[in-house]
Amino acid sequence: MAMLCTEDIVAKKGSTRQPGSIATVERTVQDSDTHLPGPFLQEEDPIGKKGFSYVVWRKFSTDGVPPQGTVLIRWVRTDRVELIREDELEILHRQLYVGDVVMRGPGSTESGVVMNVNSRCSLLPMGTATVKSNGKALMSLSTFDDSTDLVRVSKQPPHLLDVPVSELQYEESPAEDDMIVYKGWLGKVLSMSCHLSLRLTDNSVVEVDEEVVELLSQAFELPRIGDVVKTKKANLRTGVWKFGKYNANVPPVGTVVSSRPVSIEVGWVSERLVGSIEHHEPPNVLERDEFESEHFKVYDRSRKPAASMDLPTVSNSEIEITMGLRVRFRDLAGAAVKYDGASTVGKIERIPRQDTLGYDMNVFEVSSVSATVSIQWQDLSITTEPSIALIPDTAIDDEHAAWPGEAAHTLASSKVDGLSRADRVGIIQSVKAAERMALIRWCPDASVAYTQPDTITEDGDVAEMIEAVVATATGETAEVSLYDLDAAAELNVRRGDVVLLDSGDVYRDLSRGPSDVCWLGEVVDTQLDGLLLIRLGVSDEVRDVALQREHVHVVIRSDGTDVLDDGGEDDADEEDSDWDMETDSEGDDAEEVTDEEEVVYQDENGDPMDIDEAENEDWESDEGGVDVDTDIPEGDLPPAVPVNGTSHETSTSNGVHSVTAHDIQPDGSARPTEPPPYLILSTPIPASHHFATQPSSSNPATTKRIGKEHRIISSSDALPQGVYVRSWDSRLDLFRVLFIGPLGTPYASAPFIIDFYLPTDYPHAPPQAHFHSWPGESGLGGTGGVNPNLYETGKICLSLLGTWESGAKTEGWNSSKSTLLQVVVSILGLVLVPEPYFNEAGYEPLAGQEGSKRPSALYNERTFLRANGFVIGAVAALRDRNSAALLSGMHDLQEELRWLYLKHAGPGLLDVVIERVEGILERSRAGSAEVDGSAVMSKGATIPLSRIATRLRSLTEA
């Protein structure tokens, strides 16, 4: 059975496929974006759940994740929601759009881009309904509930079958979600206020506001042409009569024969970039005289230039077709000739306007849809397949994925004028997805430069592209590893993206007059020479023009993601979507108690204490009876030692964590010279500590709790093996922790350093943390993040830190129970894991599924490269013997790192890493085993991995 996806149109197996038996898929286990907790809270009626146990249902009703083999569907006519097994359903239609990235099935190695969509549909013609109160008929496209006591269906003509969507247009224009142009601005229609003309049973017509009518059908919330509605007689008396006059004996029930917009609410996206005629943003609500003026145009994406109708690489955009949509034929007369009843397709019973008082009632409702799509695959082949035979590519966010026609640059770069300039830029010609290799044609005149080369700024920002010129690909071609390339989003567009032209010269060449909209277009092809084929779909004459990427700015993505009018992406906060950024009294906004302020005594859980109780040295906490004094005596904590101290005491650490196998000491015994897991240093706070400038607390309760945290961490066997904690006698609220990646993970033997800060309102607020992400050397270690929970900006997503909203409440910070040690153990066991791919928000339910094996393996592959880049960076900095060469976060841990990787008395992790890398290379090159991203890697991964091995060997000789 084909895997079901969100928004699929399905029906129960063996059903008649009538409207009442058709449903839309709303939630699947694969689509993590739909996993909203408490699904029953979002529905007015109970969710159907036949055949599920109490335990299964309880879990779904809590986390909103459909159990394996099930989906949540919504029945089209009744709006009822039901959890149902996939094997009870058959798929009727899967909507795909130009620009979508798809695969042939779960576990596929290759994906492709949708180039063309050709849809066909069945149409329900206008029928009639009988008003029960007087027995007279009304024209109707409505489907009525059995409980409706006002009307009943009296005649339903046969459906028209297999109608190409290219022959159809929307029932009315403009409509909601339409793109519109007004006085040099691009916008989207958010909503419309309309007046409806109702034809009553006495053949009179009255216009009323849409807000005073009520639908009698099980259809959309807003009435449309062909719907039967009811209102109050008072509304008829005050309405505008187009034909006839008010008659109290006529029931207030009628058919909508016309919908006249009176105002349109618009969300403005961007002003045109050249030749502006209206610099200030238009009003958000356009009145009728404004949207009926010559300055107002609706973007019809189905318009095509005649010369490109038969070109296979050019988009065949059409109206977005959905179940229940109301449509008309573009050429009704021609359609009536074509659909004359001579074939099984059916016959159009054309409704003459003279029979309907001049109103055009030749409106149809879409009752079913099917589609075939043309796909350009990564190997450059093109196929045409049914949309239901394809599924969305789940690995689309892979930093090292690429498709033909995309621009990419090498990761190898040079520093020029304070910028990091990519050595080469080119256009992807084809991709061998299984091997992770690409054929690229270089662009000799191209240039891509980034700010902040080889570093992350103090405020946590990553390097930013500031210059990009792609030009055209006229150079030689080369086969390159995908891990040596970056097809940066800033360089690329997708078919279906809406763009603005920013070149005055180009604009003048294309313009046919001052009112011609030739500054707005849609990407219909990404050519292999680097040029973009742009369709000027709003221009007086529709044309396809080939332009350099530098002359276009994306404003609306084909996946629906809008872009700000300055050309920057409107996803600046996307990375923080899982973060609780409200600080209030936390973090930087925390207020420190001054000496002049009245001191309020609290215990470590925040409960009030009187002064006698607070000064009682025998006070115990509620968490285990450990004495914690208000002032921490020096003897209660290990003595502070110099950063290069040689009097390190031997400390045995057996570990308390499920992942304890490290290369440090395989037999678990302590080495005589091993640095202690926990130390308080007497040296100054390193400037590189992310929280060095944060205030320390003078609150006795906070000070007391901080002391207890130190006692917990310093207790025997508390810290897992491979974890080293450092603090400072001048700031016991600051910590720096070194984690050595566990065996059996892509992080094995790699160093990770995190700074912690216990804020002034601790423990009511959780610890704050910052991850020191290190840039890899040019050409080594790939690019991108090393873990879904560890951001390159330093942010860490973890429920205990209050920065992971997906976690259950029971997993969050608890001021009376949670400790810093728990946070440390959680990072080691929940973040540095064997399959970090499933740490992505909502991906945990995907573990074990066939379709997740390859994405997880590829994630491990690039994570392993990145983690070994950390090893190279740390060891190279140690070899330099220059404190300025130390990477951010290494200060006050350099001796520990030196012992771990370089000293003969230590575990020799550098040699261990080299042996592991060379073993993977040997197995991968043999080609006899399946790529798993850990023991065996793709051809594309072995290329940078070989360079990593060479670089690691060079560090042993330094």
ROGU-814711 format. One line per 10 residues: number of its first residue (from 1); for each residue x, y, z of C-alpha. Coordinates in pm, whole numbers, padded with zeros to 5 digits. Layout:
NUM> X Y Z; ...
% end
This chain:
1> 00000 00000 00000; 00123 00354 -00082; 00227 00567 00213; -00036 00829 00296; 00066 01194 00329; -00096 01503 00475; -00366 01658 00249; -00413 01336 00049; -00768 01274 -00072; -00875 00925 00038
11> -01181 00702 00050; -01269 00387 00236; -01183 00077 00039; -01483 -00064 -00144; -01685 00257 -00111; -01875 00419 -00398; -01648 00725 -00383; -01947 00950 -00338; -01882 01283 -00163; -01991 01140 00171
21> -01725 00867 00161; -01431 01094 00073; -01191 01237 00331; -00874 01446 00359; -00572 01326 00556; -00493 01572 00834; -00226 01399 01041; 00031 01128 00972; 00311 00990 01182; 00561 01108 00916
31> 00452 01474 00915; 00584 01612 01243; 00435 01955 01168; 00087 01811 01231; 00174 01661 01571; -00007 01916 01786; -00087 01788 02136; -00445 01754 02257; -00614 01706 01917; -00958 01664 02075
41> -00935 02018 02214; -00928 02155 01858; -01250 01986 01749; -01609 02071 01837; -01723 01709 01796; -01559 01395 01937; -01292 01228 01723; -01392 00888 01587; -01175 00606 01717; -01325 00265 01641
51> -01111 -00037 01721; -00837 00129 01925; -00739 00029 02276; -00759 00271 02566; -00378 00289 02592; -00333 00374 02221; -00610 00631 02226; -00487 00793 02545; -00140 00842 02400; -00277 00992 02078
61> -00513 01223 02264; -00215 01350 02462; 00066 01393 02208; -00137 01415 01885; 00088 01166 01703; -00111 00905 01507; 00003 00552 01600; 00208 00362 01344; -00014 00249 01055; -00288 00505 01122
71> -00383 00853 01002; -00622 01122 01118; -00875 01208 00846; -01155 01462 00804; -01463 01354 00608; -01536 01609 00337; -01911 01646 00377; -01961 01605 00749; -01640 01773 00871; -01612 01482 01114
81> -01262 01378 01221; -01161 01014 01266; -00849 00819 01358; -00838 00526 01117; -00600 00254 01001; -00423 00320 00673; -00507 -00024 00535; -00876 00068 00544; -00822 00353 00298; -00728 00399 -00066
91> -00569 00714 -00201; -00760 00904 -00469; -00540 01210 -00518; -00215 01365 -00396; -00178 01734 -00471; 00169 01831 -00591; 00284 02171 -00709; 00552 02296 -00944; 00874 02319 -00742; 00793 02038 -00497
101> 01076 01794 -00423; 00960 01432 -00434; 01079 01071 -00416; 00937 00748 -00554; 00895 00594 -00212; 01030 00559 00143; 01400 00484 00142; 01459 00612 -00212; 01808 00741 -00271; 01709 00984 -00546
111> 01468 01274 -00549; 01342 01510 -00817; 01172 01845 -00872; 00818 01880 -01007; 00836 02064 -01339; 00480 02036 -01467; 00143 01938 -01325; -00139 01814 -01544; -00457 01758 -01347; -00790 01614 -01450
121> -01110 01621 -01252; -01475 01524 -01238; -01732 01801 -01219; -02074 01818 -01059; -02306 02033 -01278; -02576 02263 -01143; -02880 02072 -01017; -03203 02172 -00848; -03345 02161 -00498; -03708 02187 -00381
131> -03814 02428 -00108; -04036 02225 00119; -04260 02512 00228; -04398 02590 -00120; -04274 02302 -00336; -04091 02529 -00580; -03746 02456 -00724; -03418 02645 -00693; -03096 02592 -00886; -02840 02429 -00656
141> -02489 02292 -00630; -02542 02216 -00263; -02538 01886 -00082; -02790 01889 00203; -02788 01724 00541; -03075 01488 00615; -03178 01712 00901; -03239 02014 00678; -03612 02089 00700; -03620 02371 00444
151> -03505 02210 00118; -03445 01871 -00042; -03254 01767 -00353; -03491 01707 -00643; -03255 01660 -00940; -02884 01582 -00963; -02746 01560 -01319; -02461 01319 -01410; -02102 01421 -01342; -01864 01529 -01615
161> -01565 01296 -01606; -01195 01335 -01684; -01195 01708 -01756; -00846 01869 -01797; -00799 02142 -01536; -00630 02354 -01802; -00980 02412 -01947; -01108 02561 -01621; -01086 02885 -01428; -01197 02994 -01085
171> -01565 03071 -01036; -01485 03434 -00951; -01189 03667 -00940; -01036 03794 -00722; -01056 03522 -00457; -00888 03458 -00124; -00513 03376 -00150; -00491 03536 -00495; -00178 03737 -00565; -00266 04087 -00679
181> -00081 04392 -00808; -00188 04744 -00719; 00006 05063 -00797; 00344 04896 -00806; 00286 04676 -00502; 00250 04297 -00478; 00006 04160 -00223; -00204 03860 -00125; -00580 03863 -00074; -00643 03772 00288
191> -01022 03806 00296; -01310 03962 00109; -01637 04125 00207; -01910 04055 -00047; -02270 04130 -00123; -02465 03831 -00248; -02748 03830 -00500; -03012 03570 -00406; -03263 03433 -00652; -03581 03340 -00464
201> -03852 03093 -00557; -04068 03366 -00720; -03778 03445 -00961; -03701 03774 -00788; -03342 03871 -00705; -03229 04065 -00399; -02878 04170 -00293; -02785 04133 00076; -02469 04133 00283; -02305 03790 00302
211> -02301 03814 00680; -02680 03793 00707; -02719 03460 00525; -02672 03104 00646; -02565 02807 00437; -02806 02514 00423; -02547 02278 00274; -02258 02077 00412; -02005 02282 00223; -01763 02567 00279
221> -01815 02819 00554; -01864 03103 00306; -02151 03092 00054; -02061 03071 -00315; -02249 03080 -00643; -02479 02780 -00658; -02526 02751 -00281; -02875 02754 -00132; -02893 02984 00169; -03149 03116 00411
231> -03186 03453 00580; -03446 03649 00774; -03734 03827 00607; -03618 04151 00766; -03296 04121 00565; -03497 04082 00244; -03700 04394 00320; -03383 04603 00361; -03198 04443 00070; -03135 04594 -00273
241> -03385 04444 -00519; -03239 04369 -00861; -03554 04203 -00997; -03901 04203 -00844; -03984 04330 -00498; -04026 04208 -00145; -04312 03960 -00092; -04380 03847 00262; -04527 03520 00133; -04205 03412 -00034
251> -03975 03201 00193; -03640 03370 00277; -03456 03091 00098; -03267 03141 -00227; -02977 03046 -00454; -02665 03262 -00470; -02644 03379 -00832; -02379 03647 -00789; -02110 03744 -00541; -01998 04108 -00561
261> -01688 04208 -00362; -01725 04541 -00183; -01388 04541 -00002; -01073 04332 -00005; -00827 04287 00280; -00473 04259 00142; -00142 04159 00298; 00120 04357 00111; 00437 04162 00030; 00667 04404 -00149
271> 00695 04716 -00359; 00845 04678 -00704; 01219 04740 -00711; 01246 04969 -01014; 01035 05249 -01158; 00817 05283 -00848; 00507 05499 -00883; 00376 05465 -00527; 00638 05460 -00253; 00402 05439 00043
281> 00225 05110 00111; -00137 05099 -00008; -00412 05059 00252; -00470 04709 00385; -00835 04729 00280; -00912 04817 -00081; -01256 04949 -00162; -01446 04869 -00480; -01334 05176 -00675; -00971 05081 -00602
291> -00979 04714 -00703; -01184 04793 -01013; -00933 05054 -01129; -00671 05010 -01402; -00404 04989 -01133; -00540 04659 -00998; -00451 04322 -01154; -00490 03962 -01042; -00197 03729 -01107; -00330 03437 -01313
301> -00052 03175 -01299; -00220 02967 -01568; -00144 03226 -01837; 00126 03097 -02070; 00309 03238 -02372; 00204 03053 -02685; 00564 02992 -02793; 00643 02777 -02487; 00335 02558 -02475; 00520 02244 -02591
311> 00856 02292 -02423; 00906 02003 -02174; 01127 02202 -01936; 00885 02491 -01895; 00628 02502 -01618; 00270 02412 -01701; 00113 02602 -01413; -00262 02570 -01369; -00518 02676 -01113; -00484 02498 -00780
321> -00756 02238 -00787; -00918 02095 -00473; -01226 01898 -00379; -01532 02119 -00352; -01383 02402 -00557; -01630 02596 -00778; -01508 02649 -01135; -01615 02762 -01481; -01496 02665 -01828; -01263 02914 -01992
331> -01438 02851 -02324; -01790 02736 -02243; -01902 02725 -02606; -01606 02509 -02704; -01659 02285 -02401; -02024 02232 -02491; -01914 02108 -02834; -01645 01882 -02686; -01865 01737 -02410; -02173 01657 -02617
341> -02258 01322 -02461; -02104 01115 -02743; -01845 00967 -02505; -01839 00839 -02150; -01705 01174 -02033; -02057 01316 -02023; -02250 01610 -02154; -02263 01978 -02062; -02620 02097 -02023; -02549 02462 -02090
351> -02770 02703 -01894; -02873 03001 -02111; -02840 03340 -01943; -03192 03437 -02056; -03325 03162 -01833; -03147 03303 -01528; -03216 03677 -01557; -02875 03735 -01718; -02673 03566 -01443; -02416 03310 -01557
361> -02503 02992 -01368; -02273 02762 -01566; -02078 02684 -01252; -01946 02340 -01157; -01816 02184 -00839; -01502 01968 -00841; -01602 01623 -00713; -01274 01433 -00772; -00919 01506 -00888; -00625 01314 -01033
371> -00291 01439 -01160; 00020 01338 -01349; 00342 01529 -01294; 00666 01570 -01487; 00972 01522 -01266; 01330 01619 -01335; 01533 01375 -01128; 01874 01442 -00979; 02040 01240 -01256; 01879 01483 -01507
381> 01631 01227 -01641; 01268 01337 -01685; 00966 01114 -01627; 00591 01163 -01611; 00413 00977 -01334; 00085 00978 -01138; 00111 01208 -00838; -00004 00928 -00606; 00308 00728 -00703; 00535 00993 -00546
391> 00593 01116 -00193; 00751 01436 -00056; 01126 01419 00001; 01176 01403 00378; 01544 01498 00356; 01488 01831 00182; 01665 02017 00468; 01988 01824 00409; 02261 02091 00388; 02449 01882 00133
401> 02163 01797 -00103; 02149 01951 -00452; 01946 01933 -00772; 02022 02014 -01137; 02015 02384 -01212; 02112 02491 -00861; 02406 02720 -00796; 02669 02592 -00554; 03008 02699 -00429; 03302 02508 -00286
411> 03352 02498 00090; 03719 02559 00024; 03773 02934 00043; 04032 03209 00067; 04049 03514 00289; 04044 03830 00080; 03988 04182 00218; 03852 04046 00543; 03602 03824 00365; 03587 03451 00306
421> 03560 03399 -00069; 03461 03062 -00212; 03730 02923 -00440; 03482 02826 -00713; 03114 02870 -00800; 02918 02663 -01049; 02586 02518 -01161; 02486 02162 -01073; 02440 01959 -01392; 02339 01626 -01239
431> 02362 01437 -00911; 02440 01075 -00825; 02231 01073 -00511; 02333 00728 -00383; 02701 00819 -00412; 02656 01178 -00287; 02844 01308 -00593; 02755 01592 -00829; 02859 01698 -01177; 02909 02074 -01174
441> 02992 02328 -01445; 03199 02615 -01313; 03111 02983 -01360; 03439 03168 -01430; 03295 03512 -01356; 03115 03416 -01035; 03201 03532 -00685; 03056 03440 -00343; 03185 03602 -00023; 03090 03573 00344
451> 03147 03799 00642; 03317 03678 00960; 03532 03410 00796; 03611 03102 01004; 03432 03229 01312; 03107 03295 01491; 03060 03647 01624; 03046 03725 01995; 02670 03771 01983; 02631 03424 01832
461> 02570 03512 01468; 02707 03280 01203; 02892 03394 00892; 02663 03583 00655; 02672 03597 00276; 02713 03956 00162; 02818 03919 -00200; 02699 03675 -00463; 02742 03694 -00840; 02670 03370 -01027
471> 02669 03493 -01390; 02662 03200 -01633; 02826 02857 -01639; 03071 02852 -01928; 03366 02672 -01768; 03467 02308 -01753; 03270 02041 -01567; 03395 01836 -01273; 03267 01557 -01051; 03267 01683 -00692
481> 03156 01545 -00356; 02837 01701 -00227; 03019 01742 00106; 03260 01979 -00065; 02979 02201 -00194; 02720 02434 -00048; 02409 02503 -00256; 02328 02799 -00033; 01965 02912 -00016; 02075 03271 -00084
491> 02199 03163 -00427; 01899 02961 -00533; 01534 02971 -00624; 01279 02701 -00697; 01035 02659 -00979; 00716 02834 -00881; 00889 03108 -00677; 00752 03457 -00735; 01026 03712 -00800; 01081 04083 -00855
501> 01314 04212 -01125; 01570 04455 -00980; 01759 04573 -01287; 01654 04898 -01451; 01816 04795 -01780; 01627 04466 -01787; 01305 04643 -01695; 01340 04896 -01977; 01411 04619 -02229; 01097 04430 -02128
511> 00852 04713 -02070; 00575 04766 -02323; 00449 05082 -02158; 00425 05268 -01823; 00137 05050 -01697; 00287 04718 -01807; 00364 04489 -01510; 00694 04346 -01631; 00872 04381 -01298; 00701 04075 -01149
521> 00740 03714 -01258; 00748 03345 -01169; 01043 03107 -01197; 00946 02840 -01451; 01289 02684 -01511; 01635 02678 -01354; 01859 02629 -01656; 02186 02439 -01656; 02377 02744 -01775; 02282 02928 -01456
531> 02015 03150 -01608; 01661 03155 -01471; 01360 03140 -01698; 01112 03393 -01562; 00750 03408 -01677; 00606 03759 -01677; 00257 03635 -01598; 00100 03974 -01515; 00246 04155 -01811; 00016 04267 -02090
541> 00194 04013 -02308; 00292 03695 -02126; 00657 03618 -02196; 00931 03386 -02071; 01265 03567 -02033; 01606 03424 -01933; 01778 03636 -01665; 02081 03611 -01442; 02006 03532 -01079; 02149 03867 -00976
551> 01856 04044 -01144; 01577 03876 -00946; 01469 03882 -00581; 01241 03611 -00443; 00937 03748 -00260; 00710 03442 -00235; 00842 03088 -00218; 00665 02808 -00402; 00612 02634 -00068; 00414 02935 00057
561> 00693 03097 00259; 00678 03474 00212; 00987 03691 00198; 01023 04043 00335; 01021 04339 00101; 01392 04403 00154; 01475 04079 -00018; 01567 03903 00306; 01393 03583 00400; 01102 03608 00638
571> 01233 03318 00841; 01480 03497 01061; 01314 03357 01371; 01253 03013 01226; 01554 02873 01404; 01414 02998 01734; 01065 02855 01680; 01122 02586 01943; 01266 02830 02190; 01109 03016 02479
581> 01264 03356 02426; 01065 03529 02701; 01323 03629 02960; 01117 03841 03202; 01322 03803 03520; 01556 03549 03368; 01894 03579 03201; 02004 03919 03085; 01693 04086 03224; 01738 03946 03575
591> 01739 04206 03850; 02007 04175 04116; 01921 04250 04477; 02124 04549 04597; 02248 04617 04948; 01991 04895 04988; 01701 04667 04908; 01529 04471 05179; 01652 04112 05185; 01376 03854 05160
601> 01486 03513 05288; 01374 03208 05090; 01465 02844 05095; 01615 02686 04781; 01267 02615 04645; 01158 02976 04677; 00940 02934 04985; 00961 03221 05240; 01179 03175 05550; 01208 03390 05862
611> 01550 03522 05956; 01604 03275 06240; 01532 02982 06010; 01758 03119 05738; 02052 03164 05977; 02013 02823 06135; 02317 02620 06025; 02127 02295 06074; 01874 02378 05800; 01831 02096 05550
621> 01696 02097 05199; 01398 01891 05092; 01601 01703 04833; 01793 01452 05031; 01896 01601 05364; 02231 01749 05254; 02336 02036 05480; 02384 02357 05284; 02508 02661 05472; 02419 03016 05381
631> 02789 03096 05343; 02987 02823 05176; 03290 02740 05388; 03608 02681 05195; 03635 02331 05332; 03300 02229 05184; 03428 02249 04826; 03743 02112 04665; 04023 02365 04685; 04074 02603 04396
641> 04379 02517 04187; 04576 02706 03923; 04471 02640 03567; 04802 02462 03505; 04799 02297 03844; 05010 01984 03881; 04858 01874 04211; 04549 01722 04051; 04416 01455 04279; 04323 01119 04135
651> 03948 01086 04081; 03764 00775 03977; 03451 00824 03767; 03254 00514 03685; 02960 00702 03533; 02589 00708 03613; 02464 00727 03259; 02339 00477 03005; 02612 00573 02756; 02939 00543 02951
661> 03170 00361 02708; 03442 00607 02613; 03786 00573 02470; 03930 00734 02781; 03980 00415 02975; 03802 00110 02833; 03828 -00091 03154; 03672 00188 03360; 03972 00237 03588; 04124 00577 03653
671> 04460 00667 03503; 04714 00797 03753; 04753 01131 03576; 04394 01179 03457; 04259 01530 03523; 03989 01529 03790; 03633 01545 03656; 03556 01847 03876; 03771 02146 03972; 03731 02497 04107
681> 03998 02725 03960; 04155 03034 04114; 04229 03190 03779; 04030 03483 03638; 03709 03409 03452; 03806 03360 03084; 03673 03634 02859; 03549 03363 02624; 03297 03239 02883; 02964 03330 02725
691> 02816 03447 03056; 03123 03619 03203; 02948 03957 03213; 02624 03829 03363; 02549 03939 03722; 02601 03707 04015; 02332 03671 04277; 02344 03813 04628; 02026 03632 04725; 02105 03394 05013
701> 01867 03129 04884; 02029 03132 04539; 02378 03127 04689; 02278 02835 04906; 02140 02641 04610; 02453 02708 04402; 02661 02561 04682; 02447 02252 04681; 02491 02214 04303; 02867 02209 04354
711> 02840 01948 04627; 02623 01724 04408; 02857 01747 04110; 03172 01696 04319; 03042 01390 04500; 03208 01060 04421; 03100 00891 04096; 02852 01170 04018; 02984 01273 03679; 02969 01031 03384
721> 03303 00929 03240; 03423 01165 02970; 03281 01478 03137; 03502 01748 03291; 03345 02034 03489; 03532 02354 03575; 03421 02651 03785; 03595 02950 03946; 03627 03049 04310; 03535 03408 04218
731> 03218 03302 04032; 03071 02974 04153; 02761 03041 03942; 02963 02990 03621; 03066 02652 03482; 03254 02529 03178; 03198 02164 03085; 03392 01946 02841; 03207 01646 02697; 03389 01370 02508
741> 03153 01212 02256; 03043 00856 02349; 03142 00549 02153; 02876 00410 01921; 02772 00759 01810; 02892 00987 01528; 03037 01204 01806; 03280 00937 01933; 03596 01084 02089; 03517 01440 01972
751> 03527 01736 02217; 03222 01950 02292; 03238 02246 02529; 02937 02414 02691; 02924 02715 02924; 02663 02725 03201; 02532 03008 03417; 02306 02981 03722; 02102 03303 03698; 02012 03535 03984
761> 01666 03379 04025; 01800 03025 04026; 01655 02763 04086; 01320 02914 03985; 01474 02969 03644; 01675 02686 03487; 02046 02716 03409; 02143 02906 03097; 02375 02734 02853; 02589 02816 02548
771> 02747 02564 02311; 03084 02657 02159; 03044 02552 01796; 03375 02559 01609; 03411 02623 01235; 03588 02350 01043; 03905 02401 00846; 03851 02476 00479; 03758 02161 00290; 03725 01953 00608
781> 03428 01856 00821; 03144 01971 00599; 02909 02251 00699; 02599 02303 00909; 02501 02208 01262; 02639 01908 01447; 02311 01818 01621; 01945 01927 01606; 01975 02038 01971; 02308 02220 01933
791> 02290 02528 01716; 02586 02692 01545; 02481 03014 01721; 02541 02843 02056; 02182 02782 02153; 02091 02450 02309; 01743 02302 02287; 01666 02088 02591; 01350 02046 02797; 01541 02080 03125
801> 01673 02417 03011; 01324 02536 02920; 01428 02578 02556; 01249 02280 02401; 00873 02336 02385; 00813 01991 02237; 00904 01826 02564; 00638 01712 02808; 00581 01921 03120; 00722 01641 03333
811> 01050 01668 03137; 01095 02038 03205; 01286 02217 03479; 01153 02158 03829; 01295 02403 04082; 01259 02158 04370; 01398 01849 04195; 01608 01936 03891; 01983 01992 03916; 02270 02102 03695
821> 02402 01746 03708; 02077 01630 03545; 02134 01879 03265; 02489 01752 03210; 02378 01389 03206; 02088 01473 02970; 02321 01636 02718; 02542 01330 02716; 02258 01079 02694; 01981 01264 02508
831> 02178 01489 02271; 02503 01307 02185; 02316 00995 02074; 02372 00723 01810; 02102 00856 01574; 02072 01235 01621; 01841 01265 01318; 01553 01165 01544; 01630 01453 01779; 01467 01685 01527
841> 01140 01820 01664; 00866 01563 01609; 01097 01307 01445; 01111 01064 01738; 00803 00867 01615; 00983 00808 01283; 01251 00587 01441; 01241 00237 01297; 01049 00333 00982; 01185 00226 00645
851> 01163 00579 00510; 01381 00712 00793; 01679 00480 00749; 01852 00672 00472; 01790 01026 00608; 01924 00910 00945; 02231 00749 00784; 02305 01066 00586; 02266 01277 00898; 02516 01053 01079
861> 02753 01076 00783; 02773 01452 00777; 02767 01470 01158; 03070 01240 01175; 03258 01467 00934; 03160 01773 01137; 03253 01613 01472; 03597 01512 01344; 03637 01870 01231; 03602 01958 01601
871> 03884 01715 01682; 04108 01874 01418; 04028 02225 01535; 04100 02151 01901; 04423 01956 01843; 04553 02210 01589; 04494 02488 01841; 04680 02291 02110; 04971 02224 01875; 05003 02595 01804
881> 05120 02662 02163; 04976 03011 02131; 04694 03109 02360; 04550 03328 02085; 04508 03018 01871; 04277 02850 02121; 03922 02811 01998; 03634 02972 02182; 03565 02780 02501; 03901 02598 02522
891> 04049 02833 02781; 04097 02665 03119; 04042 02326 02955; 04347 02314 02729; 04550 02095 02965; 04265 01847 02989; 04235 01837 02613; 04611 01799 02576; 04606 01502 02815; 04313 01342 02632
901> 04447 01373 02279; 04825 01422 02286; 05003 01317 02605; 05159 00971 02619; 05017 00918 02968; 04666 00987 02844; 04423 00774 02644; 04567 00887 02308; 04235 00991 02158; 04403 01138 01851
911> 04538 00796 01757; 04202 00638 01836; 04025 00883 01604; 04275 00820 01324; 04230 00444 01353; 03852 00482 01342; 03857 00713 01038; 04093 00486 00844; 03878 00183 00926; 03570 00354 00788
921> 03759 00454 00474; 03874 00096 00416; 03524 -00051 00458; 03359 00222 00249; 03600 00188 -00042; 03547 -00188 -00049; 03187 -00120 -00156; 03058 -00451 -00023; 02834 -00315 00254; 02534 -00084 00261
931> 02595 00278 00352; 02482 00328 00713; 02653 00660 00785; 02861 00512 01068; 03066 00207 00973; 03028 00254 00596; 02994 00586 00414; 02911 00704 00064; 03170 00781 -00202; 03101 01151 -00157
941> 03173 01129 00217; 03497 00936 00173; 03652 01223 -00025; 03655 01478 00262; 03705 01192 00510; 04029 01101 00333; 04147 01460 00370; 04046 01448 00736; 04260 01136 00783; 04559 01310 00621
951> 04512 01618 00839; 04481 01408 01154; 04803 01224 01072; 04981 01555 01021; 04882 01658 01373; 05060 01354 01520; 05385 01480 01367; 05356 01838 01484
% end
